[in-house]
Amino acid sequence: MKLFIDGSWSDSSSGSTIEKLSPVTGAKMYDFPAATKEDVNRAIDAAYNSWEKWYSMGSVNRSRVIYKAKALIEKSRKQLEDILVKENGKIRPEAIGEVDGVIDQLQYYAEFARKITGDVVEGENGNRKILQYKVPYGVVVAITPWNFPAAMVARKMAPALMTGNSVVVKPSSDTPGSAEFIVKMFIKAGVPKGVVNLVTGKGSEIGDYIISHKHVSLVSMTGSTSTGQRIMEKASSNMSKLILELGGKAPFMVWEDADLATALKVFMWAKYSNTGQSCIAAERLYVHEKVFDKFMKMVVEASKRLSIGNPEKAGMGPLINKAALDNIAKYVSEAEEEGGKVITGGGKPKLAGTLKSGYFYQPTIVTGVGQKSKLFQEEIFGPVIGAAKVSSVEDMFEKANDSKYGLASYLFTKDLSLANRAAEAIRFGELYINMPGPEASQGYHTGFRMTGQAGEGSKYGIAEYLKLKNVYLEY
C-alpha cells in the first residue's frame, strides 16, 4: 500500500510504516505508510493547485468522472468486498451491502450535474440585480472512520468532487485498504492530477497538521465526539467549514401495541449488524412494562442463536481491534458491579483455531442498571446493550432524550398518534418508525447535541460543500 499525492504513488518520506492486524485472527496483515508533515504538505498543496481547474471543467464533465468511477467499482466490486471482510471483519452479507452503498452514493451525487442552481434577486431598482452563485470551498479534507470505511469515503468524496472541490482523504489507520481501492478507481476514471490525494497515518501525528493547514477550507469527519471537538479547536486557526458526524446513543423504543416480531427483526439488525459498531446502532432498549418480559425472552433467544466467528460464514464478526474488545468487557464488568444482570452473553465466545485470537464478543444484554449508568449514557460501540422498562409515553420520551448524543432513534408502535407525537418529541436527527435503517442517500444524515454539526446526504448534504457568493450588478 502507498500514499497517493499529486498523481503519484509513493512511500512515506520518512520510510515509516504502521502495522495492520486482522480483527479476525489478531495476526499481522500488512504494513502501510505513516505519512509525515512533509507528505501532508505535498498532498494539500497539490489539491490547492488543482481545484480551480477541476471546477472549471463544469459539473457535467465532473459527473462523468464520478459515473465512470462507479462503473469501475461495480465491475470489480468483489475485490472491495474482500477487503472489507478481511480488513474490517465484516460478515460477507454486510460487506456486500456496504459496497452497494458505495455504488448508490456515487450514482446519487453524480446525478446532481444539472441540479446545482443559484438565484437572481431583484435589487433596489430595475437595473440592479443580485446574482447568487454556489461555488466550491476549494480543498476538502475527508477524515473517514473504520466502521464503514468504504461507504464513508464515497459519501465524502462524491459530493466534494461533484461540487468542484479537490479532496485529501485521510482514512482510519484500522482500515486504509478500502480507501486506497476507491482512490484507485477514481484515478482510472480520469480524475485530474492533484484533485484526489490519499494520506495514511496516525491521527495523533498528522491529524492536527492536516486540519490547521492554511489551504484547507473544509473538513468532513466521521468519528468520535472527542476527535470532533479537537478538530473544531484546530480548525479555528483558519476558520475551516466543518461537517462532523460524531457519537450516537440510539434509543430503541418498543411500545405495548408494537408488532413484536417486526421489532425483534429490526432490533437484531440495529444492535448486532457490524457487531454493533455503528453510529446508528441501538444502544439503549426501552420496552413497555406490559410486554417487557415477553419481548426480552424473544431477544435473548434470538441473540443466543446468532452465530459468531468466521465472517464468511457467521452471523456476526469481530470487533475492530483489541482496544475495542477490552473496552466492551470493561463496560459489562462495571454494569455488573452496579448491580446489573447479564441475561445473555457477557464474554468472549469459545472459538477454535486462529479465531481464538480474534476480537470477538458475545451478543450481550444487561438489565437492572439505572438510567445514569454508563451503559445508558456512554456510546458502547459493540454488541452490548442495557434494557429497561417504561411505563408511559412521557417516561419513554424522557428516557430516550436523556442523552448527550442525538443521531438515530427507533420506535415501534401501531398507534399513528403516538408515532406523530414521537416525530415532534424525540430530539434526534433521525427517527425510524417500525423499520430499520440505514439512512438513505436522499435523506439528510445529521444529529443533535454532541453528535456534531452539519450533515451528509440529500440536496442539503451536497449544499454543505458549496458556498454562496453574491455579485451585485448594475446595468
ABEGO torsion letter per residue (X at the ends): XBBBBGGBBBBBAAGBBBBBBBAAAGBBABBBBBBBAAAAAAAAAAAAAAAAAAAAAEAAAAAAAAAAAAAAAAAAAAAAAAAAAAAAGBBAAAAAAAAAAAAAAAAAAAAAAAABBBBBBBBABAABBBBBBBBBAEBBBBBBBAABAAAAAAAAAAAAAAAGBBBBBBBBAABAAAAAAAAAAAAAAGBBBGABBBBBEBAAAAAAAAAABAABABBBBBEBAAAAAAAAAAAAAAGBBBBBBBBBBBBBBBBAABBAAAAAAAAAAAAABGGGBBAABBABBBBBAAAAAAAAAAAAAAAAABBBEBAAABABBBBABAAAAAAAAAAAAAAAAAGBBBABEGBBBBBBEAAAABBBBBBBBBBGBBAABAAAABBAGBABBBBBBBABAAAAAAAAABBABBBBBBBBBABAAAAAAAAAABBBABBBBGBBOBBBAABBBBBBEAAEBEBBEEAAAAAAABBBBBBBBBX
